[in-house]
Amino acid sequence: MAAIRKPIFFPSWEEEECLDYYGMLSLHRMFDIIGSQLTDSDIDALSFLLNESYPFTHPLDPNIWTVEEADVAPDSALIAAWQRWNRSSSAFNNDNLDTPDLQRPKNGTELLLQLERRGKCDESNFKHLLQLLRILTRHDLLPYVSLKRPRTVSPERYTYGPSVVDAGNKMDDCLNSTSQTSEDSWETGNT
């Protein structure tokens, strides 16, 4: 009879549980935290800056398919077909302004998700997000641009381990070398 093997049990961790264990936040949770603190005027200014500095290009646009090393351009028939399709869809969408670059985000989280969709923000690169927040002078939000979860601060003081300075050792920085004090002058009644 063949030996029956027991399946090895691996605990399946959800992403949030794993990030909580390591004291981290997901990118979208960080977007929720920062986006909830943006005002409507911040969102208007950021969406304008986003559209001006990083305009939306459709991922299927053949003009961005050019390989830089080989300088191989896409087929001209493909580009002509794309331009025809793009003209017809933009003429259709001019009435309701449904093109992605003209839509105003509903809230700050959507705005930050647009920044991610355009490839300007991911888990390893917060440069553009930090730059946009600095332009708005929202320096209060800069500490939140991190995947590390902020530690909670306890109001109570605890002393862990030995103290930094031993009470028996003299500190030369505090005492002047010319003035030496003696312990008998510290006693009350002695002058």
C-alpha positions in Angstrom: 0.0 0.0 0.0 1.3 3.4 -0.9 2.1 5.8 1.8 -0.5 8.5 2.1 1.1 11.9 2.2 -0.4 14.6 4.3 -0.7 17.9 2.5 1.6 20.6 3.9 -0.5 23.3 5.5 0.6 26.8 4.5 -1.4 29.6 6.2 -2.9 31.7 3.5 -2.6 35.3 4.5 -4.7 38.0 3.1 -2.8 41.0 1.8 -4.0 43.3 4.6 -3.2 40.8 7.3 0.3 40.4 5.9 0.8 44.2 5.7 -0.5 44.6 9.2 1.9 42.0 10.5 4.9 43.9 9.0 3.5 47.3 10.0 2.9 48.5 6.5 0.1 50.0 4.4 -1.0 49.1 0.9 -0.7 51.7 -1.8 -4.4 52.1 -2.2 -4.9 52.5 1.6 -2.2 55.2 1.5 -4.2 56.8 -1.4 -7.4 56.7 0.8 -5.6 58.4 3.7 -4.1 61.2 1.6 -7.1 61.6 -0.7 -9.5 62.0 2.1 -7.6 65.0 3.4 -7.6 66.8 0.0 -10.0 69.7 -0.3 -12.1 70.4 -3.5 -9.8 73.2 -4.5 -6.8 70.9 -4.0 -8.4 68.3 -6.2 -9.2 70.9 -8.9 -5.6 72.2 -8.9 -4.1 68.7 -8.8 -6.2 67.4 -11.7 -5.3 70.5 -13.8 -1.6 69.9 -13.0 -1.9 66.2 -13.7 -3.5 66.8 -17.1 -1.0 69.5 -18.0 2.1 67.8 -16.9 1.3 64.2 -17.5 -1.4 64.1 -20.3 -3.3 60.9 -20.7 -2.2 58.6 -23.6 -4.3 55.6 -24.4 -2.3 52.4 -23.8 -3.2 51.1 -27.3 -1.8 54.2 -29.0 0.7 52.9 -31.5 2.9 56.0 -31.2 4.0 54.8 -27.8 5.0 51.4 -29.1 8.3 52.6 -30.6 11.2 50.6 -29.3 13.9 53.1 -28.4 16.9 50.8 -28.9 15.9 49.6 -32.4 14.1 52.8 -33.5 11.4 50.6 -35.0 8.3 52.6 -35.7 4.9 51.0 -35.9 3.3 50.4 -39.3 1.9 53.5 -41.0 -1.4 51.8 -41.8 -1.8 51.0 -38.1 -1.2 54.6 -37.1 -3.7 55.8 -39.7 -6.3 53.4 -38.5 -5.7 54.5 -34.9 -6.0 58.1 -35.8 -9.2 57.4 -37.7 -10.7 55.6 -34.7 -9.4 58.2 -32.3 -11.1 61.0 -34.3 -14.4 59.2 -34.5 -14.5 58.4 -30.8 -13.4 61.9 -29.8 -16.1 63.4 -32.1 -18.6 61.1 -30.4 -17.5 62.0 -26.9 -17.2 65.8 -27.3 -20.8 66.4 -26.1 -20.5 64.6 -22.7 -16.7 65.0 -22.1 -16.2 61.3 -21.3 -12.6 61.2 -22.3 -10.3 60.3 -19.5 -8.2 63.4 -19.7 -11.2 65.7 -19.4 -13.0 63.9 -16.5 -12.7 65.6 -13.2 -12.1 63.1 -10.4 -14.9 62.9 -7.8 -12.5 62.8 -4.8 -8.8 62.8 -3.9 -8.6 59.0 -4.0 -9.7 58.9 -7.6 -7.2 61.6 -8.5 -4.4 59.5 -6.9 -5.6 56.4 -8.7 -5.4 58.4 -12.0 -1.8 59.2 -11.2 -1.2 55.5 -10.7 -3.0 54.6 -14.0 -0.7 57.0 -15.9 2.3 55.2 -14.5 3.6 58.1 -12.4 3.1 56.5 -8.9 3.7 53.0 -7.7 5.0 51.2 -4.6 8.6 52.1 -5.4 8.2 55.6 -6.7 6.4 58.5 -4.9 8.5 61.2 -6.6 5.6 62.7 -8.6 3.1 62.5 -5.8 5.5 64.3 -3.4 6.1 66.9 -6.1 2.4 67.6 -6.6 1.8 67.9 -2.9 4.7 70.3 -2.5 3.4 72.5 -5.3 0.1 72.7 -3.4 2.0 73.5 -0.3 0.3 70.6 1.5 3.4 69.8 3.5 1.2 68.4 6.3 0.4 65.4 4.0 4.1 64.6 3.2 4.6 62.3 6.2 1.7 60.1 5.0 3.4 59.3 1.7 5.0 56.2 3.0 4.0 52.5 3.0 5.2 52.2 6.6 2.4 52.4 9.1 2.9 55.2 11.6 3.6 54.0 15.1 1.2 54.8 17.9 2.6 57.0 20.6 1.9 56.0 24.2 1.3 58.8 26.7 3.0 56.8 29.4 6.8 56.7 29.8 8.6 53.4 30.1 12.2 52.8 30.8 13.5 49.7 29.1 16.9 48.3 30.0 19.8 50.2 31.6 19.8 54.0 31.6 22.0 55.7 29.1 24.2 57.5 31.6 25.3 55.7 34.8 24.6 57.9 37.9 28.0 57.0 39.4 30.0 58.3 36.4 30.9 62.0 36.3 30.1 63.9 33.2 33.0 66.2 32.3 30.8 68.3 29.9 28.5 69.4 32.8 31.3 70.3 35.2 33.6 73.2 34.7 37.2 72.0 35.1 38.2 75.1 37.2 35.4 74.8 39.7 35.6 71.7 41.8 32.8 71.1 44.3 33.2 69.0 47.4 30.4 66.9 48.9 30.9 68.3 52.4 29.8 71.8 51.2 26.5 70.3 50.1 25.5 69.4 53.6 23.1 71.7 55.2 24.5 74.1 57.7 28.1 74.1 56.3 29.4 77.3 54.7 
